[in-house]
Amino acid sequence: MFQAQMEGFEPLIVTGGHSILVDYLTQEEQEKQAVFWERGEEIIDDKLLMIAPVSPLFTQIKERKLFTYYHFSVQNDGDDDRRYGVWANGFLTETPSVNQYKLHKYHEM
């Protein structure tokens, strides 16, 4: 688990596979991200995904705690593979597509 704090908001806590959306990645960030993702750059709504373990905004939560977390997909125009950027606790972050949501069985459909 990783957390980031935006002034005026509760901390955003995410699992290590989640990202925030950014305008650009530095060369160093691209190289670090390649260790986690072999699939190359991902783009949602003209923004690049920066995975939480790579982002300097996030710190790893090392103590063992119980967290409740939520996944949701956004109603869309029928493209069940499309992902969207959404605001969460002051950060622009990503949603899973409808198909990703179903694949990971976040809930039974």
SERO-4910 file (N, C-alpha, C, O; in steps of 0.05 Angstrom, whole numbers):
BEGIN
 pado doro    nc1    nc2    nc3   cac1   cac2   cac3    cc1    cc2    cc3    oc1    oc2    oc3
  Met    A     17    -23      0      0      0      0     18     25      0     40     25     11
  Phe    A      8     45    -13     22     71    -15      3     93     -9    -21     91    -13
  Gln    A     14    115      1     -3    138      7     10    164     -2     35    166     -3
  Ala    A     -7    183    -10      2    210    -17    -17    229     -5    -41    223     -1
  Gln    A     -7    253      2    -24    273     16    -24    298     -1     -3    309     -8
  Met    A    -48    308     -7    -52    333    -20    -64    352      2    -83    345     15
  Glu    A    -52    376      4    -62    394     25    -92    399     23   -102    404      1
  Gly    A   -105    397     45   -134    401     46   -151    376     41   -175    377     42
  Phe    A   -138    353     37   -152    328     31   -142    306     50   -120    308     61
  Glu    A   -158    286     53   -149    261     67   -128    248     50   -127    252     26
  Pro    A   -110    232     62    -90    218     45   -103    200     25   -124    188     31
  Leu    A    -91    198      2   -100    178    -18    -83    153    -14    -59    154    -15
  Ile    A    -97    131     -8    -83    106     -3    -90     87    -26   -114     82    -32
  Val    A    -70     76    -39    -74     58    -62    -56     34    -60    -36     34    -45
  Thr    A    -63     13    -74    -46    -10    -76    -23     -3    -96    -25     16   -111
  Gly    A     -2    -19    -96     21    -13   -112     17    -14   -142     34     -5   -157
  Gly    A     -5    -25   -151    -11    -27   -179    -26     -3   -190    -32     -3   -214
  His    A    -33     16   -174    -50     38   -183    -33     62   -189    -10     65   -180
  Ser    A    -44     80   -204    -29    103   -215    -44    129   -211    -69    130   -207
  Ile    A    -29    151   -213    -40    177   -217    -34    185   -246    -17    173   -258
  Leu    A    -49    204   -255    -45    213   -283    -29    239   -283    -34    257   -267
  Val    A     -9    240   -300     10    263   -301     14    272   -330      8    257   -349
  Asp    A     24    296   -333     29    306   -360     54    295   -373     55    292   -397
  Tyr    A     74    288   -356     99    277   -367    112    260   -346    107    262   -322
  Leu    A    131    243   -355    148    227   -338    177    234   -345    184    237   -368
  Thr    A    193    238   -324    222    243   -329    234    217   -339    222    195   -338
  Gln    A    258    219   -350    272    195   -360    276    175   -337    272    151   -341
  Glu    A    283    185   -313    287    167   -290    260    154   -282    260    130   -276
  Glu    A    238    168   -283    212    156   -276    204    135   -297    193    115   -290
  Gln    A    210    141   -322    204    121   -343    220     95   -339    209     74   -342
  Glu    A    245     98   -332    262     75   -327    252     59   -303    251     34   -304
  Lys    A    245     73   -281    235     59   -257    209     45   -264    204     23   -255
  Gln    A    192     58   -279    166     47   -285    168     22   -302    152      4   -300
  Ala    A    188     21   -320    193     -2   -337    198    -27   -321    193    -49   -331
  Val    A    208    -24   -297    213    -47   -279    186    -60   -271    184    -84   -268
  Phe    A    165    -43   -268    139    -53   -260    122    -60   -283    106    -80   -281
  Trp    A    124    -46   -305    106    -49   -328    122    -55   -353    139    -39   -361
  Glu    A    118    -78   -364    131    -84   -390    115    -74   -413    124    -75   -436
  Arg    A     91    -65   -408     72    -57   -430     77    -29   -441     62    -21   -459
  Gly    A     96    -15   -432    102     12   -442     84     33   -430     70     29   -410
  Glu    A     84     57   -442     69     79   -432     39     74   -435     30     64   -456
  Glu    A     24     81   -415     -5     80   -417    -16    108   -415     -6    124   -400
  Ile    A    -36    114   -431    -48    141   -431    -78    139   -427    -91    122   -439
  Ile    A    -88    156   -409   -116    159   -405   -123    189   -406   -110    205   -393
  Asp    A   -142    196   -422   -150    224   -425   -126    242   -429   -124    263   -416
  Asp    A   -109    235   -447    -85    250   -455    -65    254   -432    -49    273   -433
  Lys    A    -66    237   -412    -47    238   -389    -33    211   -387    -44    191   -394
  Leu    A     -8    212   -378      8    188   -374      2    177   -346     -2    192   -327
  Leu    A      2    150   -344     -1    138   -318     26    136   -304     46    127   -317
  Met    A     27    144   -279     51    141   -263     44    123   -240     28    131   -222
  Ile    A     55     99   -239     49     80   -219     58     89   -192     80    101   -189
  Ala    A     43     84   -171     48     94   -144     76     89   -134     89    107   -123
  Pro    A     88     65   -138    115     61   -127    136     78   -141    158     81   -130
  Val    A    131     89   -164    150    106   -179    146    135   -171    166    150   -172
  Ser    A    122    143   -164    116    171   -159    130    181   -134    128    168   -113
  Pro    A    143    204   -136    155    216   -112    134    227    -93    141    233    -70
  Leu    A    109    228   -101     88    238    -84     78    217    -64     66    223    -43
  Phe    A     84    191    -70     74    169    -53     96    158    -36    120    157    -44
  Thr    A     89    150    -12    107    135      6     94    108     12     70    106     14
  Gln    A    111     89     15    101     62     21     92     60     50    106     70     68
  Ile    A     69     48     55     59     43     82     71     16     90     63     -5     79
  Lys    A     89     16    109    102     -9    117     90    -23    140     93    -47    143
  Glu    A     76     -8    157     63    -22    180     39    -37    170     25    -29    151
  Arg    A     33    -59    183     10    -76    176    -15    -64    187    -19    -62    211
  Lys    A    -33    -57    169    -59    -45    176    -80    -58    159    -75    -68    137
  Leu    A   -105    -56    168   -128    -65    153   -140    -41    139   -146    -21    152
  Phe    A   -143    -42    112   -154    -20     97   -179    -30     82   -180    -53     73
  Thr    A   -198    -13     79   -221    -18     61   -215     -1     36   -210     23     38
  Tyr    A   -216    -14     13   -211      1    -12   -234     -5    -31   -248    -25    -29
  Tyr    A   -236     13    -50   -259     12    -69   -248     12    -98   -229     26   -104
  His    A   -262     -3   -115   -257     -2   -144   -284      4   -156   -305     -6   -148
  Phe    A   -284     20   -177   -308     25   -192   -301     30   -221   -278     39   -227
  Ser    A   -319     25   -239   -315     32   -267   -337     52   -273   -358     53   -261
  Val    A   -331     68   -294   -348     90   -301   -367     82   -324   -358     70   -343
  Gln    A   -392     89   -321   -411     84   -343   -400     98   -368   -391    121   -366
  Asn    A   -401     85   -391   -389     97   -414   -406     94   -439   -430     87   -437
  Asp    A   -394     99   -462   -409     99   -487   -410     71   -500   -415     69   -524
  Gly    A   -405     50   -485   -406     23   -495   -378     11   -500   -377    -13   -508
  Asp    A   -357     26   -497   -330     15   -500   -321      5   -473   -311     20   -456
  Asp    A   -325    -21   -468   -319    -33   -442   -290    -37   -436   -282    -47   -415
  Asp    A   -272    -28   -454   -243    -29   -449   -233     -1   -442   -209      2   -435
  Arg    A   -249     19   -444   -241     47   -439   -238     52   -409   -254     43   -393
  Arg    A   -216     66   -402   -211     74   -375   -213    105   -373   -211    118   -394
  Tyr    A   -218    115   -349   -222    143   -346   -205    154   -323   -197    140   -305
  Gly    A   -200    180   -325   -187    194   -303   -209    205   -284   -229    216   -294
  Val    A   -205    202   -259   -224    212   -239   -207    226   -216   -184    218   -211
  Trp    A   -220    245   -203   -207    259   -181   -212    244   -155   -235    237   -149
  Ala    A   -192    238   -140   -194    225   -114   -175    239    -94   -151    238    -98
  Asn    A   -186    250    -73   -170    263    -52   -150    283    -63   -127    285    -52
  Gly    A   -157    297    -84   -140    318    -95   -121    308   -117   -106    325   -128
  Phe    A   -121    283   -124   -104    272   -145   -121    262   -168   -142    251   -164
  Leu    A   -111    266   -192   -123    254   -216   -113    226   -218    -89    222   -221
  Thr    A   -131    207   -216   -123    179   -216   -139    163   -236   -156    176   -250
  Glu    A   -136    137   -239   -148    122   -260   -169    102   -249   -168     94   -226
  Thr    A   -188     96   -267   -208     75   -261   -201     51   -278   -189     53   -299
  Pro    A   -209     27   -269   -207      4   -286   -229      6   -307   -250     19   -303
  Ser    A   -225     -7   -330   -246     -9   -350   -268    -28   -339   -263    -42   -320
  Val    A   -290    -28   -352   -312    -47   -344   -301    -76   -347   -306    -92   -329
  Asn    A   -286    -82   -368   -276   -109   -372   -255   -116   -350   -255   -139   -341
  Gln    A   -238    -97   -343   -219   -102   -321   -233   -107   -295   -226   -125   -280
  Tyr    A   -254    -91   -290   -270    -94   -266   -282   -122   -264   -281   -135   -243
  Lys    A   -293   -131   -286   -306   -158   -287   -285   -180   -284   -289   -199   -270
  Leu    A   -262   -177   -298   -241   -197   -298   -230   -201   -270   -225   -224   -262
  His    A   -226   -180   -254   -215   -182   -228   -236   -189   -207   -230   -193   -183
  Lys    A   -261   -190   -215   -283   -198   -197   -284   -182   -172   -286   -192   -150
  Tyr    A   -282   -155   -175   -285   -137   -152   -313   -141   -140   -316   -136   -116
  His    A   -332   -149   -156   -358   -156   -146   -369   -177   -166   -360   -178   -188
  Glu    A   -389   -191   -158   -401   -211   -176   -422   -197   -193   -440   -183   -182
  Met    A   -421   -200   -219   -440   -187   -237   -463   -206   -243   -481   -199   -258
***
